[in-house]
Amino acid sequence: MGKITGFKEFRRDLPQDRPVAERVQDWKDVHNEFPEEALKTQASRCMDCGIPFCHKGCPLGNIIPDWNDLVYRGNWKEALEMLLSTNNFPEFTGRICPAPCEDSCVLNINDNPVTIERIEQSIAERGYQQGWIRPNPPKVRTGKKVAVIGSGPSGLACADQLNKAGHSVTVFERNDRIGGLLMYGIPDFKLEKSVVKRRLDLMQAEGVVFKTNANVGVNISAAELKSGHDAVVLAGGATLPRDLNVPGREFKGIHFAMEFLPLQNKRNQGDVISEDKFISAKGKNVIVLGGGDTGSDCHGTSLRQGCNSLHSFELLPKPAEFRKDNNPWPEWGRIFRSSSSHEEGGKRDWGIMTKKFSGENGAVKKIHMVRLEWQDGAGGAPPKMSEVPGSEFTLDADLVLLALGFLGPEKSALLKELGVELNDRGNVKAGFDYTTNVPGIFSCGDMRRGQSLVVWAIYEGRESARNVDQFLVGKTNLLSSPFHC
């Protein structure tokens, strides 16, 4: 695959991101375009490794070595066809996926991995530029109707696959725009919304129907939904945020991340939001609690809004620079990572726990914290934490953003009306065939498996579509991904 000696001759490389001083002044993509010749050089590093463990890293089973080889040889259209055979939305995953495929790259054993993600993005963009990605509606319709609840990556992938199979698909979204977290959870500097709209326009042209402001269980009854469709797919995501139960939580100025991030995305789309309803970091001392992707998004957004100071804290200890013995390749490396947002400014710290908030006139003014010491549990037991004596400290805090993860789907009227069972984690209980306890009702994505990655969401959307297709017509020609969970 690629150039036989490419991995020996060339180092991993990426184009420099836009200068920090420039990009924090706008909401555009932080990355610069990857020149074609540089892409071919990077694709040439893909080894003829015998067993491509990158397939293990990617739930979608993207045929990575093959399309790397095709890019190296300049066969872009064939590379696109290979990519689209396993991934409905490479223009999304090529931008926002943490790239577990790169952690599993054989080169990553003792070198730097192939730049898989940026090559994937470039293949997709070449497809749009050349007109190779264009509407291709099904030639025959089955007469079956499917309702998909939720328009995030799992719902969209499910709808796309079912539409390809010839079913009439309607996607119901409670927000005023389609896209779920793609539209309102992820900032524009990571995923410009023109990229999302481009794909949605394509799906509409192929026959998928989108209905916004459609909150099933509120302004559309579950009974109405079931009676008008032959199958229903629940793909509403894991949107119930984890809260922080400490004294002072009731003060104004403490918000969940998903209260904060969508407002800026809406403004970027041209919505007029009054100042009394907008949550802004401008001129404020901002604290972000949570060191994951959502926390990073809050970090970068706060910088662009013009915060006065910015601290991001994580409860867990700072990860090691290199893999530990209990975290071998090709597993996802639990190592220290910095996002583009973290590189732009502000401070980060680890092993920090919030004790309480204090404030004045009902608004938060201070956060009181303590340092933690973590010790590995004996015999495989979970690590144990303890407070470090005398390590308490206090910081000014005018805006606190809680990015502590999600606990599963909201326990909405929809789930109660449909009568679907939940598992012990609070997610919709659905088996390996994605069926719930109610005949004709399926579930996929974060609503079924809990908070996860965009590639898992797309995988589950694709796999649930195969099972819905089988349920509706007794067979399916939709391609399966190689992993099942």
C-alpha positions in Angstrom: 0.0 0.0 0.0 1.3 3.5 -0.9 5.0 3.7 -1.5 6.8 0.6 -0.2 9.4 2.7 1.5 7.3 5.8 2.1 7.0 5.3 5.9 10.8 5.2 6.0 11.4 8.2 3.8 8.8 10.7 5.0 7.8 11.9 8.4 4.2 12.6 9.5 3.3 16.1 8.6 0.3 18.4 8.7 -0.1 22.0 7.4 0.2 24.7 10.0 -3.1 25.8 11.4 -4.2 29.4 10.9 -2.3 31.8 13.3 -3.9 31.9 16.8 -4.1 35.7 16.7 -6.1 35.5 13.5 -8.4 32.6 14.2 -9.6 33.7 17.6 -11.1 36.8 15.9 -13.5 34.7 13.9 -15.5 31.5 13.8 -14.0 29.9 10.7 -12.2 26.6 10.5 -8.9 26.7 12.4 -7.2 24.4 9.8 -5.6 25.4 6.6 -6.1 23.3 3.4 -3.8 20.4 2.9 -1.9 20.8 -0.5 -2.4 17.9 -2.9 1.2 16.8 -3.3 1.6 16.9 0.5 -1.4 14.7 0.8 0.0 12.2 -1.6 3.2 12.1 0.3 1.4 11.5 3.6 -0.7 8.8 1.9 2.5 7.1 0.7 3.4 6.4 4.3 0.7 3.8 4.6 2.5 0.5 5.1 1.9 -2.8 3.5 1.5 -4.0 7.1 -0.3 -7.3 6.5 -2.9 -6.7 9.2 -4.2 -3.1 9.0 -5.1 -2.5 12.7 -6.6 0.9 11.6 -9.6 -1.2 10.8 -9.9 -2.2 14.4 -9.6 1.5 15.5 -12.5 2.6 13.3 -15.9 1.2 14.1 -17.1 1.9 10.6 -14.4 -0.4 9.2 -13.2 2.3 6.7 -11.0 0.6 4.2 -8.1 2.9 5.0 -5.1 1.3 3.4 -6.9 1.0 0.0 -8.0 4.6 -0.2 -4.6 5.8 1.0 -3.0 3.9 -1.9 -5.5 5.4 -4.3 -4.8 8.9 -3.1 -1.0 8.3 -3.4 -1.6 7.2 -7.0 -3.9 10.2 -7.8 -7.0 8.0 -8.2 -9.2 10.4 -6.2 -12.6 9.3 -7.6 -11.9 5.6 -6.8 -10.7 6.7 -3.3 -14.0 8.5 -2.8 -16.1 5.5 -3.8 -14.1 3.3 -1.4 -14.6 5.8 1.4 -18.3 6.2 0.9 -18.8 2.5 0.9 -18.4 2.4 4.6 -18.9 6.1 5.8 -21.9 8.2 4.9 -20.4 11.5 6.1 -16.6 11.6 5.7 -16.7 15.4 5.6 -17.9 15.2 9.2 -15.6 12.5 10.6 -12.6 14.0 8.7 -13.1 17.1 10.9 -14.4 16.1 14.3 -13.5 12.5 14.9 -10.7 12.0 17.4 -9.3 9.5 14.9 -8.9 6.2 16.9 -7.8 4.7 13.5 -4.6 6.7 13.9 -3.9 5.4 17.4 -4.3 1.9 15.9 -2.0 2.5 12.9 0.8 0.0 12.8 3.3 2.9 12.4 2.1 4.1 15.8 3.9 1.3 17.6 7.2 3.1 17.4 6.7 6.1 15.1 4.1 8.7 14.2 0.9 7.3 12.5 -0.4 8.1 9.0 -2.4 11.3 8.8 -5.6 9.3 8.1 -8.2 11.9 9.2 -7.0 14.8 7.1 -6.7 12.5 4.1 -10.3 11.4 4.6 -11.5 15.0 4.8 -9.6 15.9 1.6 -11.1 12.9 -0.3 -14.6 14.1 0.7 -13.9 17.7 -0.3 -12.4 16.7 -3.6 -15.7 14.7 -4.2 -17.8 17.8 -3.7 -15.5 20.1 -5.7 -15.5 17.7 -8.7 -19.2 17.1 -8.6 -18.7 13.4 -7.8 -20.9 13.7 -4.7 -24.3 14.6 -6.1 -27.9 13.6 -5.5 -28.6 9.9 -6.3 -32.2 9.2 -5.2 -33.4 5.5 -5.3 -34.9 4.4 -8.5 -37.6 2.3 -6.8 -39.6 3.1 -3.7 -40.8 0.2 -1.4 -43.9 2.0 -0.1 -42.7 1.6 3.5 -42.5 4.7 5.8 -40.0 5.2 8.5 -39.8 7.9 11.2 -36.4 8.7 12.6 -36.4 10.7 15.8 -33.3 12.9 16.1 -31.1 14.4 13.4 -27.6 13.9 14.9 -25.1 11.7 13.1 -26.7 8.4 14.0 -30.2 9.6 12.9 -28.9 11.1 9.7 -26.8 7.9 8.9 -29.9 5.7 9.6 -32.1 7.9 7.4 -29.5 8.0 4.6 -29.2 4.3 4.5 -33.0 3.6 4.7 -33.6 6.1 1.9 -31.0 4.4 -0.2 -33.0 1.1 0.3 -36.0 2.8 -1.1 -38.0 3.5 2.0 -39.7 6.9 2.5 -37.9 8.4 5.5 -39.0 11.4 7.6 -36.5 12.8 10.2 -38.1 14.6 13.2 -36.0 17.2 15.0 -37.2 19.1 18.1 -34.8 22.0 17.4 -35.4 24.7 14.7 -32.5 23.3 12.5 -31.5 19.9 11.5 -28.2 18.4 12.6 -28.3 17.8 16.3 -24.9 18.2 17.9 -23.4 18.7 14.5 -25.4 21.9 14.2 -25.7 23.2 17.7 -23.1 21.4 19.9 -19.9 21.7 17.9 -18.5 25.2 17.3 -18.1 26.5 13.7 -14.3 26.7 14.2 -14.3 22.9 14.3 -17.2 22.2 11.9 -18.5 25.1 9.8 -22.2 24.8 9.4 -22.0 25.2 5.6 -20.5 21.7 5.6 -23.5 20.3 7.5 -26.0 22.2 5.3 -24.4 20.9 2.1 -25.0 17.3 3.2 -28.5 18.0 4.4 -29.4 19.6 1.0 -28.0 16.5 -0.7 -30.2 14.2 1.5 -33.2 16.3 0.8 -32.6 16.2 -2.9 -32.5 12.4 -2.6 -35.9 12.3 -0.9 -35.3 12.4 2.8 -37.9 14.6 4.5 -36.9 16.8 7.5 -39.3 18.2 10.0 -38.0 20.8 12.5 -39.7 22.0 15.7 -41.1 18.6 15.9 -40.9 17.5 19.5 -42.4 14.0 19.5 -44.3 13.5 22.7 -44.9 17.2 23.1 -46.4 18.7 19.9 -46.6 15.4 18.0 -48.0 12.4 19.8 -46.2 9.1 19.8 -49.5 7.4 18.8 -49.7 9.6 15.8 -46.1 8.8 14.9 -46.6 5.0 15.2 -49.9 5.0 13.2 -48.4 6.9 10.3 -45.2 4.8 9.9 -44.2 1.2 9.4 -41.1 1.6 11.7 -39.8 4.1 14.2 -36.1 4.7 15.0 -35.1 6.4 18.2 -31.9 8.3 17.6 -32.3 11.3 20.0 -28.8 11.1 21.5 -27.6 11.2 25.1 -28.6 14.8 26.0 -29.1 14.6 29.8 -26.1 16.5 31.3 -24.2 15.4 34.4 -24.7 18.1 37.1 -22.5 19.2 39.9 -24.1 18.8 43.3 -22.1 21.2 45.5 -23.1 24.2 47.7 -23.7 27.3 45.6 -24.8 25.5 42.4 -27.9 27.6 42.4 -26.1 30.9 41.7 -26.7 32.6 38.4 -23.8 32.3 35.9 -23.4 28.6 36.3 -24.5 26.8 33.1 -24.4 23.5 31.4 -22.2 23.5 28.3 -25.2 22.8 26.1 -26.9 25.9 27.3 -23.9 27.9 26.3 -22.6 26.5 23.0 -25.9 26.5 21.0 -26.5 30.2 21.5 -23.2 31.2 19.8 -23.9 28.7 17.0 -27.4 30.3 16.5 -25.9 33.8 16.4 -23.4 32.6 13.8 -26.4 31.4 11.7 -27.9 34.9 11.9 -30.4 34.4 14.7 -31.1 37.5 16.8 -30.7 36.7 20.4 -31.2 39.4 23.0 -28.4 40.1 25.5 -30.6 39.0 28.4 -30.9 35.5 26.9 -27.4 35.2 25.5 -24.7 33.6 27.6 -21.5 35.4 26.9 -17.9 35.1 28.2 -17.0 38.6 27.2 -15.0 40.4 29.9 -15.7 37.6 32.4 -13.5 35.2 34.5 -14.5 31.9 33.0 -14.1 28.4 34.6 -14.7 25.3 32.4 -15.2 22.1 34.4 -14.5 19.0 32.3 -11.5 18.2 30.1 -13.2 16.4 27.2 -14.2 17.5 23.8 -17.2 19.5 25.1 -15.0 21.3 27.6 -12.5 22.1 24.8 -15.4 23.5 22.7 -16.4 25.8 25.7 -12.7 26.8 26.0 -12.3 27.9 22.4 -15.7 29.6 22.3 -14.9 31.6 25.5 -11.6 32.8 24.0 -13.4 34.0 20.8 -16.1 35.8 22.9 -13.3 37.8 24.7 -13.2 36.4 28.2 -11.0 38.2 30.8 -9.5 35.0 32.1 -10.0 31.3 31.4 -9.3 28.1 33.4 -10.2 24.6 32.3 -10.2 21.9 35.0 -10.4 18.1 35.0 -11.1 15.9 37.9 -8.9 13.1 36.7 -5.1 13.3 36.9 -3.1 14.6 34.0 -2.5 11.8 31.4 1.0 10.5 30.8 3.0 11.7 27.7 3.3 8.1 26.5 1.3 4.9 26.8 1.6 3.0 30.0 2.1 -0.8 30.2 -1.6 -1.3 30.8 -2.6 0.7 27.7 -0.8 -1.1 24.9 -1.1 -0.4 21.2 -3.5 -0.8 19.3 -5.8 0.4 22.0 -6.9 4.1 22.2 -3.9 5.8 23.8 -4.8 7.3 27.2 -2.2 10.0 26.8 -1.9 13.7 27.1 -3.6 15.6 24.2 -4.2 19.3 23.4 -6.9 20.5 21.1 -6.6 23.5 18.9 -8.7 25.4 21.4 -6.3 24.7 24.3 -3.4 25.9 22.1 -5.1 29.3 21.8 -4.8 30.4 25.4 -6.1 30.0 28.9 -4.9 27.6 31.5 -5.5 23.9 32.2 -5.1 21.9 35.3 -5.8 18.3 36.3 -6.7 16.4 39.5 -8.9 19.3 40.7 -12.3 19.0 42.5 -14.9 21.7 43.1 -15.9 22.1 46.7 -18.4 24.9 46.4 -19.3 28.2 44.8 -19.8 31.6 46.5 -21.4 34.7 45.2 -23.1 38.1 45.6 -26.6 39.2 44.9 -27.5 35.7 43.6 -24.6 35.6 41.0 -21.5 33.4 41.2 -18.3 35.2 42.1 -15.9 32.6 43.3 -15.1 28.9 42.9 -13.5 27.0 45.7 -11.4 24.0 44.7 -9.0 21.4 46.1 -6.3 19.3 44.6 -6.6 15.5 44.4 -4.2 12.7 44.7 -5.0 9.6 42.7 -3.8 6.1 43.5 -4.1 3.0 41.4 -6.6 0.5 42.8 -5.2 -2.9 43.9 -5.9 -6.0 41.9 -7.6 -4.1 39.0 -9.9 -2.1 41.3 -10.8 1.5 40.1 -8.3 4.2 41.1 -9.0 6.0 44.4 -8.8 9.7 44.9 -8.2 11.7 48.1 -7.9 15.4 48.8 -4.4 16.8 49.2 -4.3 18.5 52.7 -3.8 22.2 52.5 -4.2 22.4 48.8 -7.5 24.4 48.8 -7.6 27.4 46.5 -10.2 29.9 45.3 -10.5 31.7 41.9 -12.7 34.5 40.6 -15.6 33.1 38.6 -18.2 35.1 36.7 -19.1 32.3 34.3 -18.9 28.6 35.1 -19.5 26.1 32.3 -20.3 22.5 33.2 -18.9 20.1 30.6 -19.0 16.9 32.8 -20.5 14.5 30.2 -23.9 13.1 29.7 -26.0 10.5 31.6 -28.1 9.2 28.7 -31.3 10.3 27.0 -33.7 12.6 28.6 -36.6 10.7 30.2 -39.1 12.5 28.0 -42.8 12.0 27.3 -41.8 10.3 24.1 -40.2 7.3 25.8 -43.0 7.0 28.3 -45.7 7.2 25.6 -43.9 4.6 23.4 -43.4 2.3 26.4 -39.8 1.4 25.6 -37.7 -0.1 28.3 -34.5 1.4 29.6 -31.4 -0.4 30.7 -29.6 0.0 34.1 -27.6 2.9 32.6 -30.8 4.8 31.7 -30.3 4.3 27.9 -33.0 2.8 25.7 -32.7 -0.9 25.9 -32.2 -2.4 22.5 -30.5 -5.6 21.5 -27.8 -6.4 18.9 -30.5 -6.1 16.2 -31.4 -2.6 17.6 -34.9 -3.6 18.4 -36.6 -2.4 21.6 -39.3 -4.2 23.5 -41.9 -2.6 21.4 -42.3 -4.2 17.9 -41.4 -1.9 15.1 -39.5 0.5 17.3 -35.7 0.6 17.1 -33.0 2.6 18.7 -29.4 3.6 17.8 -26.5 6.0 18.6 -26.0 7.6 22.0 -29.6 7.0 23.0 -28.9 3.3 22.9 -25.1 3.0 23.8 -24.6 6.1 25.8 -22.3 9.1 25.1 -19.7 8.1 22.5 -17.9 9.1 19.4 -19.2 10.4 16.1 -17.9 7.2 14.3 -19.9 5.0 16.7 -23.0 7.1 16.1 -22.7 6.7 12.3 -21.9 3.0 12.7 -25.0 2.5 14.8 -27.2 4.4 12.4 -26.0 2.3 9.5 -26.4 -1.0 11.4 -29.9 -0.1 12.8 -30.9 0.7 9.2 -30.0 -2.8 8.1 -32.2 -4.3 10.8 -35.1 -1.9 10.0 -34.8 -2.8 6.3 -34.8 -6.5 7.2 -37.9 -5.9 9.4 -39.8 -4.1 6.6 -39.1 -6.3 3.6 -37.6 -9.5 4.9 -34.1 -9.0 3.6 -31.5 -6.3 3.2 -28.9 -5.3 0.7 -27.4 -2.6 2.8 -23.7 -3.1 3.6 -22.7 -4.1 7.1 -19.8 -2.7 9.0 -17.4 -5.4 10.2 -17.8 -4.7 14.0 -20.8 -5.5 16.0 -21.5 -4.1 19.5 
